[in-house]
Amino acid sequence: MSELAIVGSVLFTLFVQAAITAGMFAWGRWVARRRGTVAWARAAWLPVVAGVLWLLGTGGTVLGLVRAFEQVADVPVEHKVQTLAASIQTAMWATALFSIPSGVLYLVALVAFALGSRR
């Protein structure tokens, strides 16, 4: 896969994630106006927080992978595999650390807004 295709797919993913976050935020604001309580107004921000967490996880993963390949350049040949594996593992922890709470917040917001939309 070419670099242009990779960049294009990452930008498309960012656009889709931003659209989902904006749509859920708008839905949450609609529910908050309909319900008229402070708790619902605060709940409307759940998708935004989830989107920020997702971006932090993705950014951490990308930076961790870039760092992993930079570290491999500086180690002897016999240690390259171990160094690369350990660095990639660290980068993937950034994904888990931020993406799992992000998914949970999106799910909580989805359920809350669905329940809040009912009369």
C-alpha positions as CSV (number, residue, x, y, z in Angstrom):
1,M,0.0,0.0,0.0
2,S,1.4,3.4,-0.9
3,E,2.0,6.2,1.6
4,L,-0.7,8.3,-0.1
5,A,-3.3,5.6,0.3
6,I,-2.3,5.2,4.0
7,V,-2.6,8.9,4.6
8,G,-5.9,9.0,2.8
9,S,-7.3,6.2,4.8
10,V,-6.2,7.8,8.1
11,L,-7.8,11.1,7.1
12,F,-11.0,9.4,6.1
13,T,-11.1,7.6,9.4
14,L,-10.5,10.9,11.3
15,F,-13.4,12.5,9.2
16,V,-15.8,9.6,10.0
17,Q,-14.9,9.7,13.7
18,A,-15.4,13.5,13.8
19,A,-18.8,13.1,12.0
20,I,-19.9,10.4,14.5
21,T,-18.8,12.5,17.4
22,A,-20.5,15.7,16.1
23,G,-23.7,13.7,15.3
24,M,-23.8,12.2,18.8
25,F,-23.1,15.5,20.4
26,A,-26.0,17.1,18.4
27,W,-28.3,14.3,19.5
28,G,-27.2,14.7,23.1
29,R,-27.9,18.5,22.9
30,W,-31.3,17.7,21.5
31,V,-32.0,15.3,24.3
32,A,-30.7,17.9,26.9
33,R,-33.0,20.6,25.5
34,R,-35.9,18.2,25.6
35,R,-35.3,16.9,29.1
36,G,-34.1,20.3,30.4
37,T,-31.8,19.2,33.2
38,V,-28.2,19.9,33.9
39,A,-27.3,16.2,34.0
40,W,-28.5,15.8,30.4
41,A,-26.6,18.9,29.3
42,R,-23.5,17.4,30.8
43,A,-24.2,14.0,29.2
44,A,-24.3,15.6,25.8
45,W,-20.5,16.1,26.2
46,L,-19.8,12.4,26.6
47,P,-19.2,11.8,22.8
48,V,-16.8,14.8,22.7
49,V,-14.8,13.4,25.6
50,A,-14.8,9.9,23.9
51,G,-13.6,11.5,20.6
52,V,-10.7,13.2,22.4
53,L,-9.7,10.0,24.1
54,W,-9.8,8.2,20.8
55,L,-7.6,10.9,19.2
56,L,-5.1,10.7,22.1
57,G,-5.0,6.9,21.7
58,T,-4.5,7.1,18.0
59,G,-1.9,9.8,18.3
60,G,0.0,7.9,21.0
61,T,0.0,4.8,18.9
62,V,1.3,6.6,15.8
63,L,4.0,8.4,17.9
64,G,4.9,5.2,19.6
65,L,5.3,3.4,16.3
66,V,7.5,6.2,14.9
67,R,9.6,6.0,18.0
68,A,9.8,2.2,17.7
69,F,11.3,2.3,14.2
70,E,13.7,5.1,15.2
71,Q,14.9,3.0,18.1
72,V,15.5,0.0,15.9
73,A,17.9,2.0,13.8
74,D,20.2,2.5,16.8
75,V,20.5,-1.0,18.1
76,P,22.8,-3.9,17.0
77,V,21.3,-6.3,14.5
78,E,21.0,-9.2,17.0
79,H,18.7,-7.1,19.2
80,K,16.5,-5.4,16.5
81,V,13.6,-7.9,16.7
82,Q,13.4,-7.7,20.5
83,T,13.6,-3.9,20.5
84,L,11.0,-3.6,17.8
85,A,8.6,-6.0,19.5
86,A,8.9,-4.2,22.8
87,S,8.5,-0.8,21.3
88,I,5.4,-1.9,19.3
89,Q,3.9,-3.4,22.4
90,T,4.3,-0.1,24.2
91,A,2.7,1.7,21.3
92,M,-0.3,-0.7,21.3
93,W,-0.8,0.0,25.0
94,A,-1.5,3.6,24.1
95,T,-4.3,2.3,21.9
96,A,-5.8,0.1,24.7
97,L,-5.3,2.8,27.4
98,F,-7.4,5.4,25.5
99,S,-9.5,3.5,23.0
100,I,-11.2,1.2,25.4
101,P,-12.5,4.0,27.7
102,S,-13.4,5.9,24.5
103,G,-15.6,3.0,23.3
104,V,-17.2,2.7,26.7
105,L,-18.1,6.4,26.7
106,Y,-19.5,6.2,23.2
107,L,-21.6,3.2,24.2
108,V,-22.8,4.9,27.4
109,A,-23.7,8.0,25.4
110,L,-25.6,6.0,22.8
111,V,-27.7,4.2,25.5
112,A,-28.3,7.3,27.4
113,F,-29.4,9.3,24.4
114,A,-31.6,6.5,23.2
115,L,-33.3,6.3,26.6
116,G,-33.5,10.1,26.8
117,S,-35.1,10.3,23.4
118,R,-38.1,8.2,24.5
119,R,-41.1,10.0,26.0
